[in-house]
Amino acid sequence: MCPKYKHGKVSRTISTETMQKLLDRAKLVDTSVYSALFIQSLLALLYRTGLRISEVIGGIPHKYCLKSGEVKYTERYPPLVKSQVWVEKGRLFVKTREKLRKHSYREAPLEIPVDLPFMDLILTHLDTVKSPNEIIWPISAPTSWRIVKRIDPKLYHHFFVLNRCTRIFEHPDVSMADWMDWTGKSPVTASAYQAKAGRQTRKVGEMQRETG
């Protein structure tokens, strides 16, 4: 049987102001043996990149369900290490493994301007990781999940995938090719997120200024 979210899936994106409130709560909840900065920087990376949690902290094989009800197992996924994340010319580069989760594929590293909100959290934590082969966020998915739930019971790791995938399409100049290069996902998935972002319906609505 497939697992379900206790509070349902969150369908709306969040603003940077709401994200800041979530990050602030990390200072108030039990973060186990991890510092608030450790948790904040992890959430900041998820927010800015839209990566799956297993693409950041690694993932052991686990079962998942197809729409048909068939149960399958994922392969083990390695965590990000220091050599895969670096700063150059005012941008943070994140080079994931090319073969991503759920049959996705990304060749080039992600590039994020370091002056965006919450990037300072990532950079500060990154400075504490010294060895090129050192895991940046050595935490298990269950522990991270419990901490995230303490921050907000309705929050979950995959929300950050849905949030970033939708928000990318909120910019009118982003093409489907741009979106697919960033996410590594298929054209079919891109179309679904483009519709979710409402860019086309906004465009058609605005055209009524001319058509009446």
Contacts in CASP RR format, 6 or more apart in sequence:
PFRMAT RR
TARGET T0000
AUTHOR 0000-0000-0000
METHOD contacts of the structure
MODEL  1
MCPKYKHGKVSRTISTETMQKLLDRAKLVDTSVYSALFIQSLLALLYRTG
LRISEVIGGIPHKYCLKSGEVKYTERYPPLVKSQVWVEKGRLFVKTREKL
RKHSYREAPLEIPVDLPFMDLILTHLDTVKSPNEIIWPISAPTSWRIVKR
IDPKLYHHFFVLNRCTRIFEHPDVSMADWMDWTGKSPVTASAYQAKAGRQ
TRKVGEMQRETG
1 65 0 8 1.000
2 64 0 8 1.000
2 65 0 8 1.000
2 69 0 8 1.000
5 156 0 8 1.000
6 153 0 8 1.000
7 153 0 8 1.000
7 154 0 8 1.000
8 154 0 8 1.000
9 159 0 8 1.000
9 162 0 8 1.000
10 154 0 8 1.000
10 155 0 8 1.000
10 156 0 8 1.000
10 159 0 8 1.000
10 162 0 8 1.000
11 162 0 8 1.000
13 162 0 8 1.000
13 163 0 8 1.000
13 166 0 8 1.000
13 167 0 8 1.000
13 170 0 8 1.000
14 22 0 8 1.000
14 163 0 8 1.000
16 117 0 8 1.000
16 118 0 8 1.000
19 47 0 8 1.000
19 117 0 8 1.000
19 118 0 8 1.000
20 117 0 8 1.000
20 118 0 8 1.000
22 43 0 8 1.000
22 151 0 8 1.000
22 152 0 8 1.000
22 155 0 8 1.000
23 40 0 8 1.000
23 43 0 8 1.000
23 44 0 8 1.000
23 118 0 8 1.000
23 121 0 8 1.000
25 151 0 8 1.000
25 152 0 8 1.000
26 36 0 8 1.000
26 39 0 8 1.000
26 40 0 8 1.000
26 43 0 8 1.000
26 147 0 8 1.000
26 151 0 8 1.000
27 36 0 8 1.000
29 147 0 8 1.000
29 150 0 8 1.000
29 151 0 8 1.000
30 147 0 8 1.000
30 150 0 8 1.000
31 38 0 8 1.000
31 39 0 8 1.000
31 147 0 8 1.000
31 150 0 8 1.000
32 143 0 8 1.000
32 146 0 8 1.000
32 147 0 8 1.000
34 139 0 8 1.000
34 147 0 8 1.000
37 121 0 8 1.000
37 124 0 8 1.000
37 125 0 8 1.000
38 125 0 8 1.000
38 137 0 8 1.000
38 139 0 8 1.000
39 144 0 8 1.000
39 147 0 8 1.000
39 151 0 8 1.000
40 118 0 8 1.000
40 121 0 8 1.000
41 121 0 8 1.000
41 122 0 8 1.000
41 124 0 8 1.000
41 125 0 8 1.000
41 126 0 8 1.000
41 137 0 8 1.000
42 56 0 8 1.000
42 57 0 8 1.000
42 137 0 8 1.000
42 139 0 8 1.000
42 144 0 8 1.000
43 148 0 8 1.000
43 151 0 8 1.000
43 160 0 8 1.000
44 118 0 8 1.000
44 119 0 8 1.000
44 121 0 8 1.000
44 122 0 8 1.000
45 51 0 8 1.000
45 56 0 8 1.000
45 94 0 8 1.000
45 122 0 8 1.000
45 137 0 8 1.000
46 53 0 8 1.000
46 56 0 8 1.000
46 157 0 8 1.000
46 160 0 8 1.000
46 161 0 8 1.000
47 118 0 8 1.000
47 160 0 8 1.000
47 163 0 8 1.000
47 164 0 8 1.000
48 112 0 8 1.000
48 116 0 8 1.000
48 118 0 8 1.000
48 119 0 8 1.000
48 122 0 8 1.000
48 164 0 8 1.000
49 94 0 8 1.000
49 110 0 8 1.000
49 112 0 8 1.000
49 164 0 8 1.000
50 160 0 8 1.000
50 161 0 8 1.000
50 163 0 8 1.000
50 164 0 8 1.000
50 165 0 8 1.000
50 183 0 8 1.000
51 94 0 8 1.000
51 96 0 8 1.000
51 160 0 8 1.000
51 161 0 8 1.000
52 100 0 8 1.000
52 101 0 8 1.000
52 102 0 8 1.000
52 157 0 8 1.000
52 158 0 8 1.000
52 161 0 8 1.000
53 141 0 8 1.000
53 144 0 8 1.000
53 157 0 8 1.000
53 158 0 8 1.000
54 74 0 8 1.000
54 77 0 8 1.000
54 101 0 8 1.000
54 141 0 8 1.000
55 77 0 8 1.000
55 80 0 8 1.000
55 96 0 8 1.000
55 97 0 8 1.000
55 100 0 8 1.000
55 101 0 8 1.000
56 79 0 8 1.000
56 80 0 8 1.000
56 136 0 8 1.000
56 137 0 8 1.000
57 79 0 8 1.000
57 80 0 8 1.000
57 135 0 8 1.000
57 137 0 8 1.000
57 138 0 8 1.000
57 139 0 8 1.000
57 140 0 8 1.000
57 141 0 8 1.000
57 144 0 8 1.000
58 77 0 8 1.000
58 78 0 8 1.000
58 79 0 8 1.000
58 80 0 8 1.000
58 141 0 8 1.000
59 74 0 8 1.000
59 76 0 8 1.000
59 77 0 8 1.000
59 79 0 8 1.000
59 141 0 8 1.000
60 76 0 8 1.000
61 73 0 8 1.000
61 74 0 8 1.000
61 75 0 8 1.000
61 76 0 8 1.000
62 73 0 8 1.000
62 74 0 8 1.000
63 71 0 8 1.000
63 72 0 8 1.000
63 73 0 8 1.000
63 74 0 8 1.000
64 71 0 8 1.000
64 72 0 8 1.000
64 73 0 8 1.000
64 74 0 8 1.000
65 71 0 8 1.000
65 72 0 8 1.000
66 72 0 8 1.000
74 101 0 8 1.000
77 97 0 8 1.000
77 101 0 8 1.000
78 97 0 8 1.000
79 135 0 8 1.000
79 136 0 8 1.000
79 137 0 8 1.000
79 138 0 8 1.000
80 94 0 8 1.000
80 96 0 8 1.000
80 135 0 8 1.000
80 136 0 8 1.000
80 137 0 8 1.000
81 132 0 8 1.000
81 133 0 8 1.000
81 134 0 8 1.000
81 135 0 8 1.000
81 136 0 8 1.000
82 126 0 8 1.000
82 129 0 8 1.000
82 130 0 8 1.000
82 131 0 8 1.000
82 132 0 8 1.000
82 133 0 8 1.000
82 134 0 8 1.000
82 136 0 8 1.000
83 132 0 8 1.000
83 133 0 8 1.000
84 94 0 8 1.000
84 95 0 8 1.000
84 96 0 8 1.000
85 92 0 8 1.000
85 93 0 8 1.000
85 94 0 8 1.000
85 95 0 8 1.000
85 126 0 8 1.000
85 136 0 8 1.000
86 92 0 8 1.000
86 93 0 8 1.000
87 93 0 8 1.000
87 114 0 8 1.000
87 123 0 8 1.000
87 126 0 8 1.000
90 113 0 8 1.000
90 114 0 8 1.000
90 115 0 8 1.000
91 111 0 8 1.000
91 112 0 8 1.000
91 113 0 8 1.000
91 114 0 8 1.000
92 111 0 8 1.000
92 112 0 8 1.000
92 113 0 8 1.000
92 114 0 8 1.000
92 119 0 8 1.000
92 122 0 8 1.000
92 123 0 8 1.000
93 109 0 8 1.000
93 110 0 8 1.000
93 111 0 8 1.000
94 109 0 8 1.000
94 110 0 8 1.000
94 112 0 8 1.000
95 109 0 8 1.000
95 110 0 8 1.000
96 106 0 8 1.000
96 109 0 8 1.000
96 110 0 8 1.000
98 105 0 8 1.000
98 106 0 8 1.000
98 107 0 8 1.000
99 105 0 8 1.000
100 106 0 8 1.000
100 184 0 8 1.000
102 185 0 8 1.000
103 186 0 8 1.000
104 183 0 8 1.000
104 184 0 8 1.000
104 185 0 8 1.000
104 186 0 8 1.000
105 184 0 8 1.000
106 181 0 8 1.000
106 182 0 8 1.000
106 183 0 8 1.000
106 184 0 8 1.000
108 181 0 8 1.000
110 182 0 8 1.000
112 119 0 8 1.000
113 119 0 8 1.000
114 120 0 8 1.000
114 123 0 8 1.000
125 136 0 8 1.000
126 136 0 8 1.000
129 136 0 8 1.000
141 157 0 8 1.000
144 157 0 8 1.000
145 156 0 8 1.000
145 157 0 8 1.000
148 155 0 8 1.000
148 156 0 8 1.000
148 157 0 8 1.000
149 155 0 8 1.000
149 156 0 8 1.000
165 179 0 8 1.000
165 183 0 8 1.000
165 185 0 8 1.000
165 193 0 8 1.000
166 193 0 8 1.000
166 196 0 8 1.000
166 197 0 8 1.000
167 197 0 8 1.000
168 174 0 8 1.000
168 178 0 8 1.000
168 179 0 8 1.000
168 182 0 8 1.000
168 183 0 8 1.000
168 193 0 8 1.000
168 197 0 8 1.000
169 179 0 8 1.000
169 193 0 8 1.000
169 194 0 8 1.000
169 196 0 8 1.000
169 197 0 8 1.000
169 198 0 8 1.000
169 199 0 8 1.000
170 197 0 8 1.000
170 199 0 8 1.000
172 199 0 8 1.000
172 203 0 8 1.000
176 187 0 8 1.000
176 190 0 8 1.000
176 191 0 8 1.000
176 194 0 8 1.000
179 185 0 8 1.000
179 190 0 8 1.000
179 193 0 8 1.000
179 194 0 8 1.000
180 186 0 8 1.000
180 187 0 8 1.000
180 190 0 8 1.000
183 189 0 8 1.000
183 190 0 8 1.000
194 200 0 8 1.000
END
